């Protein structure tokens, strides 16, 4: 059961430490926005790279990884709130985590369908997401609820392999361009003018997506909205000190890429406990 707003405000009155996780680097696009709006807060980010990508794992596996990471945050870092910076993990695990940890405020990630429906001028919206997100009940319920009664046509496209290309720093590689062309050409031919980036990794490929479309399109990402949502629940008196970010990884991670995403030097540490191997 999701805590009521009044309960969240009370719990977050002493917000000092937020746990954030994703299967890899993509959730750093959310952590970057949290850094902007949560002064005095320590942001602890786990990149579960040993299990990446989540988008092609079973829901049972994703729930197990999510549960163990959340328990680690609570036991070892005593977090005050949790952000699931992953559409796939949100779809598979957020209900279970909220039931298991009813006193922990949890903010998830959902594709930005609602703003896309309001912003489109051609009434044609593209949805790029992982296979697991598009197949998940949470996405289908969201799409059905928001899409009901509208005149907008949705072009849903699963993007298997794109997360791996982004994680490996191959966004500009020829094979990535071929993948994007195959996924986006039907949207381009249909006149799609707004594309929902339904994975926190995908903003890292925004320039390539724009280039492939060949004309200006509005790209909807959710990092800023997530940060605003968590900030809206906070009732505390900050001293004005900047938020700090600590990145931990369950496996190999590109430290230079981390710095490029968040816009500065970040200390990347190995996780000091093991998350169960897949």
C-alpha positions in Angstrom: 0.0 0.0 0.0 1.4 3.4 -1.0 1.8 5.7 2.1 -0.5 8.7 2.1 1.0 12.1 1.4 0.7 13.3 5.0 2.6 10.2 6.1 5.3 10.8 3.5 5.8 14.4 4.6 6.2 13.3 8.2 8.7 10.5 7.2 10.7 12.8 5.0 11.0 15.7 7.5 14.5 14.5 8.3 15.5 13.4 4.7 19.2 13.1 4.6 19.9 10.0 2.6 18.3 8.7 -0.5 18.9 5.3 -2.2 18.7 5.2 -6.0 19.2 2.1 -8.1 19.1 1.0 -11.7 20.7 -1.9 -13.6 23.5 0.4 -14.9 24.3 3.9 -15.8 20.8 5.0 -17.0 19.5 5.9 -13.6 22.2 8.4 -13.2 20.1 10.7 -15.4 17.7 10.7 -12.5 20.4 11.0 -9.8 21.7 14.1 -11.7 18.3 15.8 -11.3 18.1 14.8 -7.7 21.4 16.6 -7.1 19.8 19.8 -8.3 16.8 19.8 -6.1 17.8 18.0 -2.8 20.3 20.1 -1.0 21.9 18.6 2.1 21.1 15.1 0.9 23.5 12.2 0.4 22.4 10.3 -2.7 23.6 6.7 -2.8 23.4 5.1 -6.2 23.7 1.4 -7.0 24.4 0.3 -10.5 23.5 -3.4 -10.6 25.8 -3.9 -13.6 26.3 -7.6 -12.8 22.7 -8.2 -13.8 22.3 -5.6 -16.5 20.2 -5.1 -18.5 17.0 -5.6 -16.5 14.8 -5.2 -19.6 15.5 -8.8 -20.7 15.2 -10.4 -17.3 12.2 -12.2 -15.9 9.9 -10.3 -13.4 10.8 -12.8 -10.7 14.5 -12.1 -11.2 14.0 -8.3 -11.2 11.9 -8.5 -8.0 14.7 -10.5 -6.3 17.4 -8.0 -7.3 15.2 -5.1 -6.3 14.4 -6.6 -2.9 18.1 -7.3 -2.1 19.3 -3.9 -3.1 16.6 -2.2 -1.1 17.4 -4.4 1.9 21.1 -3.5 1.5 20.3 0.3 1.4 18.2 -0.1 4.6 20.7 -2.3 6.5 23.9 -0.6 5.6 23.0 3.0 4.8 19.7 3.6 6.7 18.1 5.4 3.8 15.2 7.8 4.3 13.7 7.2 0.9 14.1 5.1 -2.2 14.0 6.0 -5.9 13.7 3.2 -8.4 15.4 4.9 -11.3 14.4 2.2 -13.8 11.1 1.8 -15.6 11.5 -2.0 -15.8 12.2 -2.4 -12.1 9.3 -0.1 -11.2 6.9 -2.1 -13.3 8.1 -5.4 -11.9 8.9 -4.6 -8.3 7.5 -1.4 -6.8 4.2 -2.9 -5.5 6.1 -5.7 -3.8 8.7 -3.3 -2.3 5.9 -0.9 -1.0 4.2 -3.9 0.6 7.4 -5.2 2.1 8.6 -1.8 3.4 5.5 0.2 4.2 7.4 2.8 6.2 9.8 3.6 3.4 8.8 6.3 0.9 9.4 4.8 -2.6 9.2 6.8 -5.8 9.3 4.9 -9.1 9.7 5.6 -12.7 7.0 5.5 -15.3 7.0 6.4 -19.0 6.0 10.1 -19.5 2.8 9.3 -21.5 0.7 12.0 -19.9 2.9 15.0 -20.9 3.4 13.4 -24.4 -0.4 13.3 -25.0 -0.7 17.0 -24.1 2.4 18.1 -26.2 1.9 16.3 -29.4 0.6 18.4 -32.3 0.3 15.6 -34.9 -1.6 13.4 -32.4 1.1 10.7 -33.0 3.3 9.7 -30.1 6.2 7.2 -30.1 7.0 5.0 -27.0 10.5 3.6 -26.8 11.0 1.1 -23.9 12.5 -2.2 -22.9 10.7 -5.4 -23.8 9.9 -6.0 -20.1 8.5 -2.5 -19.6 6.1 -2.7 -22.5 5.0 -6.2 -21.5 4.5 -5.3 -17.9 1.0 -4.8 -16.3 2.0 -1.5 -14.8 2.8 0.0 -18.2 -0.4 -1.4 -19.8 -2.5 -0.1 -17.0 -0.9 3.4 -17.3 -1.3 3.5 -21.1 -4.9 2.3 -20.9 -5.8 4.8 -18.2 -4.2 7.8 -19.9 -4.9 6.9 -23.5 -8.6 6.2 -23.0 -10.8 8.5 -25.1 -7.9 10.4 -26.7 -7.4 10.8 -30.5 -3.7 10.2 -30.3 -2.1 7.2 -31.9 0.6 5.5 -29.9 3.5 3.8 -31.7 5.0 1.4 -29.1 8.5 0.1 -29.9 10.6 -2.3 -27.8 14.3 -1.6 -28.1 16.2 -4.8 -27.2 20.0 -4.3 -27.1 19.9 -0.5 -26.8 20.8 -0.4 -23.2 23.8 -2.6 -23.9 25.0 -0.2 -26.6 24.6 2.7 -24.3 26.4 1.0 -21.4 29.3 0.1 -23.7 29.6 3.6 -25.0 28.5 2.6 -28.5 25.7 5.2 -29.0 27.5 6.5 -32.1 28.4 3.1 -33.5 27.1 2.1 -36.9 25.2 -0.9 -35.4 23.4 1.4 -33.0 22.4 3.7 -35.9 21.0 0.7 -37.8 19.0 -0.4 -34.7 17.6 3.1 -34.3 16.7 3.4 -38.0 14.8 0.1 -37.8 12.8 1.2 -34.8 12.3 4.9 -35.7 11.6 4.8 -39.4 8.0 3.8 -39.0 7.5 6.6 -36.6 9.2 9.0 -39.0 7.0 7.9 -41.9 3.9 8.3 -39.7 4.8 11.8 -38.6 5.4 11.2 -34.9 6.4 14.5 -33.3 6.7 13.4 -29.7 8.7 10.4 -28.4 8.5 9.0 -24.8 11.9 7.7 -23.6 10.6 4.9 -21.5 13.9 3.8 -20.0 16.3 6.0 -18.0 19.1 4.9 -20.2 17.6 6.4 -23.4 18.2 10.1 -22.7 21.9 9.2 -23.1 21.0 8.4 -26.8 18.8 11.5 -27.3 21.0 13.1 -29.9 21.2 9.9 -31.9 17.4 9.6 -31.7 16.9 13.1 -32.9 19.3 12.6 -35.7 17.7 9.4 -36.8 14.2 11.0 -36.9 15.6 13.7 -39.3 13.3 16.5 -38.0 12.8 18.1 -34.6 10.8 15.9 -32.2 9.9 16.4 -28.5 11.6 13.8 -26.3 10.0 13.1 -23.0 12.2 11.9 -20.2 11.3 11.5 -16.5 14.4 12.4 -14.4 13.2 15.9 -13.7 9.7 14.8 -12.9 10.9 12.2 -10.4 13.2 14.7 -8.7 10.3 17.2 -8.4 8.0 14.5 -7.0 10.4 13.5 -4.3 11.2 17.2 -3.5 7.5 17.9 -3.2 7.3 15.4 -0.4 10.1 17.0 1.6 9.5 19.2 4.6 12.8 20.2 6.1 15.0 23.2 6.5 18.1 22.8 4.4 21.3 24.6 5.2 22.0 25.2 1.6 24.9 22.8 1.2 25.1 20.9 -2.1 23.8 17.4 -2.3 26.5 14.7 -2.7 26.5 11.5 -4.8 28.2 8.2 -4.1 28.0 5.5 -6.8 28.4 1.8 -6.0 28.4 -1.0 -8.5 27.8 -4.7 -8.2 30.1 -5.4 -11.2 32.2 -3.6 -13.8 31.4 0.0 -14.4 32.9 2.8 -16.5 33.9 5.5 -14.0 34.6 8.0 -16.7 31.2 7.6 -18.2 29.7 8.1 -14.7 31.5 11.5 -14.5 30.3 12.5 -18.0 26.7 11.8 -17.2 26.5 13.6 -13.9 28.8 16.4 -15.0 31.7 16.0 -12.6 34.1 13.7 -10.9 32.3 11.0 -8.9 33.8 8.4 -6.6 32.7 4.9 -7.8 33.0 2.2 -5.1 32.5 -1.6 -5.2 29.5 -2.8 -3.4 30.6 -4.2 -0.1 28.1 -7.0 -0.1 27.1 -9.4 -2.8 23.8 -9.2 -4.6 22.7 -12.8 -5.5 24.0 -13.8 -8.9 21.5 -14.4 -11.6 
